[in-house]
Structure formats: structure tokens, C-alpha cells
Amino acid sequence: MKQLLIRADDIGYSHAVNVGIARTVHEGLIRSVGVMPNMPETARGVDWVRDADIAIGQHTNLCLGTPCSDPAAIPSLIDENGQFKSSRTYREAFKRGEDFVVFEEAVAEIEAQLARFLEVVGRDPDYFEAHAVVSENLNRAIEHVAREHGYRYQAASFDPAATVTCGTTPVRMVMRSMTPGYNPAAAIRETVEEMGTDETVVFVCHPGYLDQFILSTSSLTEDRTKEVDALVSPELRAWLEAQPDLKLIDYRDL
């Protein structure tokens, strides 16, 4: 039996993103959502999906906004304004062969974000991973904190179609957003058609609507709105449910 897990990242990113994610949960296919613990809109976004039967994970964010820990204690992670260094800063450092993240500082901030997650969500995360930035030290820190607490760890990957592990389950990660001519419904169908027997795939989405904050801070914009439309499409749901060898799952099933 093939298993497809469709994941929505970025609860808390902005008010408009929260609106889009909540719609895909209550009207659509999303049963796994990732929470950015440090953002101002996080509590509101969680409240909008709290009563749904979904897996909620910690989508640790170290490249946008204000840290949950004392900025003075994590100097490698923040800029001159006390905000997280941007994903662009991480990419530029990676191109130079540098990793500016101090492992111990990353662990401290991840633990602080976990404390915030527990405060807002009110229970342990069903899975544990990170908003993707290019840093081996950050990846090690995420895994370390997950292992310390016994959480289901989703390994990071910068390959848009890579096989990693979540807990002990091999999963193939697929993310097609930001590719030219992206059609989310078609991409999901193609992914299912390409899946091998007994394969588990995590299809990563970033559904949401747009407001000024996301327009000024993210390069992923219009494709978020396309994903909302696809994920609430009755036609896509019917097609998926008609596949005889496919099971739709969430992280609690792994």
C-alpha cells in the first residue's frame, strides 16, 4: 500500500497564511501542520485548527522574526537588530563554505521554541523538524533536541525529492512549489502515479493567502494561494480517494 502524507508548513507566519492553512485543514486534505513557534500570529493560527483531528508538529524557525530565547545568548543566530538572520544569509554563507551557527546556541533556541510550542499548543508535537535553512549545525541541533525528548524527528533535506527518515520510517520528500508553471493538483497526481509499491511520500505544501508581511519577507507567494485552491478541491480529493492502492496518512501514522 502506498502512503501519502500531505503536509502544510508555516502556521504563524502571518495572519493571511493562517487563514489559508485553516481552510485547507477544515475544508481540504491537510492532516499534518507545522507550527512556527516564535511568530506573533502563532497562537491565533493554532487556535483556528486546534479542534481538528490533525497532527501538529514543531516547524522550528531560525531565519525569520524574533527569537524565543534571549538574543544575547545566541549571537551566532541573530543580526544587528536582534532578529534572526535571514535564509538568504544562510544561503550566502553556505556558498562560501561557512556554517556560522553555533551548535549549542541553536540547541538553546530550539528548546526555547519547544517551550513556546508546548505553551501554545498544549501538548507534545507529533513530529519535529525545521524551517529549511542550509546549516549542518542547525540540522544536528534539531535532531539532538528531538532525540532528547523522544519526538518523531523528520530529517531535513535540501533535495526537493529526497528519501530521508521520520522516526524509523523511510519517506521520500517531495516539494514542487516555486517551480516554473507549478500546478499543485497536477503535481500531487504525478507524485502518486510515480510512487513505488509500499512507498511513503511526504508532499510538502505551504498553503496560505497573502498579506503585506509575507509579500515583504518571502519569495514564496502566489504558489501558496495555488496550493490552497488545490488542497480544498473536491475533484482532487475524489481522485485521491479513488486510488485503490493509496492511503492518505498523517505523522501519527508513521
C-alpha positions in Angstrom: 0.0 0.0 0.0 1.3 3.4 -1.0 1.1 6.1 1.8 0.8 9.8 1.0 1.2 12.4 3.7 0.4 16.0 2.6 2.0 18.5 5.0 1.3 22.2 5.4 4.1 24.3 6.8 4.2 27.7 8.4 1.3 28.2 10.9 2.1 31.5 12.5 4.0 33.0 9.5 1.3 35.7 9.1 -2.4 36.3 9.5 -3.2 35.6 5.9 -1.1 32.4 5.8 -3.0 31.2 8.9 -6.3 31.8 7.1 -5.2 29.7 4.1 -3.9 26.9 6.2 -7.0 26.8 8.4 -9.1 26.5 5.2 -7.0 23.5 3.9 -7.5 21.8 7.3 -11.2 22.3 7.7 -12.3 22.1 4.1 -9.4 20.2 2.5 -6.8 17.5 2.6 -4.4 18.7 5.2 -3.9 16.5 8.3 -0.4 17.5 9.3 0.6 21.1 10.0 3.8 22.7 11.1 3.9 25.5 13.7 6.5 28.3 13.7 6.6 28.8 17.5 8.3 32.3 17.6 5.9 34.3 15.3 3.4 36.8 16.6 0.5 35.1 14.7 1.2 31.6 16.0 -1.3 31.5 18.9 -4.1 32.7 16.6 -3.2 30.2 13.9 -3.1 27.3 16.3 -6.5 28.3 17.8 -8.0 28.1 14.3 -7.0 24.4 13.9 -6.8 23.2 17.5 -10.0 21.2 17.4 -9.3 19.4 14.1 -8.1 15.8 14.1 -4.7 16.5 12.7 -1.0 16.0 13.6 0.7 19.2 14.8 4.4 19.5 14.6 7.1 21.9 15.5 8.3 23.7 12.4 11.3 25.3 14.1 12.1 28.7 12.6 15.6 30.2 12.9 15.5 32.5 9.9 12.6 34.9 10.4 11.4 37.1 13.3 12.4 37.4 16.9 13.9 34.5 18.9 12.2 32.9 21.8 15.4 32.9 23.8 17.5 35.8 25.0 19.1 37.3 21.9 22.3 38.0 23.9 22.7 34.2 24.5 22.5 33.3 20.8 24.7 35.8 18.9 25.5 33.5 16.0 21.8 33.3 15.0 20.8 37.0 15.1 21.6 40.2 13.2 22.4 43.7 14.5 18.6 44.3 15.1 18.1 41.3 17.3 16.2 39.4 14.6 17.1 36.0 13.2 19.5 36.1 10.3 17.6 35.6 7.0 17.5 32.4 4.9 19.5 34.4 2.3 22.3 34.9 4.8 22.4 31.2 5.4 22.5 30.5 1.7 25.3 33.0 1.1 27.3 31.5 3.9 26.8 28.0 2.5 28.1 29.2 -0.9 31.3 30.4 0.9 31.6 27.0 2.6 30.7 28.5 6.0 28.4 27.5 8.8 28.0 30.4 11.2 25.5 28.6 13.5 26.9 27.6 16.9 25.5 24.2 17.8 25.0 25.0 21.5 23.2 28.3 20.7 20.9 26.5 18.2 20.0 23.9 20.8 19.2 26.7 23.3 16.8 28.4 20.8 15.2 25.2 19.7 14.5 24.3 23.3 13.0 27.8 23.8 10.8 27.4 20.8 9.7 24.0 22.1 8.7 25.6 25.4 6.7 28.1 23.4 5.1 25.3 21.3 4.0 23.5 24.4 2.6 26.7 25.9 0.6 27.5 22.8 -0.4 24.0 21.6 -0.8 22.4 25.0 0.7 19.1 24.1 3.8 17.5 22.7 4.5 17.9 18.9 3.5 14.9 16.8 6.7 15.5 14.7 9.7 17.7 15.0 11.6 19.4 12.1 12.8 22.8 10.9 12.0 25.6 8.5 14.7 24.8 5.9 17.9 26.7 6.1 21.3 25.5 4.9 23.2 24.7 8.1 24.6 21.3 9.2 24.9 22.6 12.8 21.3 23.6 12.9 20.3 20.2 11.5 22.3 18.5 14.1 20.7 20.6 16.8 17.2 19.8 15.6 17.9 16.1 15.7 19.6 16.4 19.1 16.6 18.1 20.7 14.2 15.7 19.1 16.1 12.7 20.3 16.5 14.1 23.8 12.7 14.5 24.1 11.8 11.3 22.3 10.0 13.1 19.5 9.4 11.8 15.9 12.2 13.5 14.1 11.8 14.5 10.4 15.2 14.8 8.9 15.8 17.9 6.8 16.7 17.8 3.1 17.5 20.4 0.5 16.9 17.9 -2.3 13.2 18.5 -3.5 12.8 14.8 -4.0 14.9 13.1 -1.4 14.4 10.0 0.8 15.0 10.6 4.5 13.7 9.1 7.7 10.9 10.1 10.0 11.3 8.2 13.2 12.2 4.8 11.7 10.2 5.1 8.5 11.9 5.9 5.2 10.0 8.7 3.5 10.5 10.4 0.2 10.2 14.2 0.5 8.6 16.0 -2.5 8.2 19.7 -2.8 7.3 21.3 -6.1 6.4 24.8 -5.1 8.3 27.7 -6.8 9.0 25.5 -9.8 8.1 27.2 -13.1 4.4 26.6 -14.1 3.7 25.0 -10.7 0.2 23.3 -10.7 -0.2 21.8 -7.2 -3.1 19.4 -8.1 -1.2 18.1 -11.1 2.0 17.8 -9.1 0.2 15.7 -6.4 -1.3 13.4 -9.0 2.0 13.0 -10.7 3.6 12.2 -7.4 1.1 9.5 -6.7 1.4 8.0 -10.1 5.2 7.8 -9.7 5.1 6.2 -6.3 6.5 2.8 -5.8 4.8 -0.1 -4.2 4.7 0.3 -0.4 6.4 3.7 -0.6 5.7 6.6 1.8 5.8 10.1 0.4 5.6 13.4 2.3 4.4 16.1 -0.1 5.3 19.4 1.4 3.0 22.4 0.9 2.9 26.0 2.1 -0.7 26.9 1.6 -1.8 30.4 2.5 -3.2 33.7 1.4 -1.1 36.9 1.1 -0.7 40.0 3.2 1.9 42.7 3.3 4.1 40.9 5.8 4.6 37.8 3.6 4.9 39.8 0.5 7.8 41.7 2.0 9.5 38.7 3.7 9.1 35.6 1.5 9.9 34.7 -2.1 7.1 32.1 -1.9 3.9 34.0 -2.6 1.5 33.2 -5.4 2.2 29.4 -5.2 0.8 29.5 -1.6 -2.6 30.6 -2.9 -2.5 27.9 -5.7 -1.9 25.3 -3.0 -5.0 26.4 -1.0 -7.2 26.0 -4.1 -5.8 22.6 -4.9 -6.0 21.3 -1.4 -9.7 22.2 -1.0 -10.6 20.9 -4.4 -13.3 18.2 -4.3 -12.0 16.9 -7.6 -8.5 16.2 -6.2 -9.9 14.6 -3.1 -12.1 12.3 -5.1 -9.3 11.3 -7.4 -7.0 10.5 -4.4 -9.7 8.5 -2.6 -10.4 6.6 -5.8 -6.8 5.2 -6.0 -7.1 1.6 -4.9 -3.6 1.2 -3.6 -3.2 4.6 -1.8 -3.7 5.5 1.8 -3.8 9.2 3.0 -1.9 9.5 6.3 -0.6 12.0 8.8 2.5 11.9 11.0 0.8 10.0 13.8 0.5 7.0 11.4 4.3 6.7 10.9 
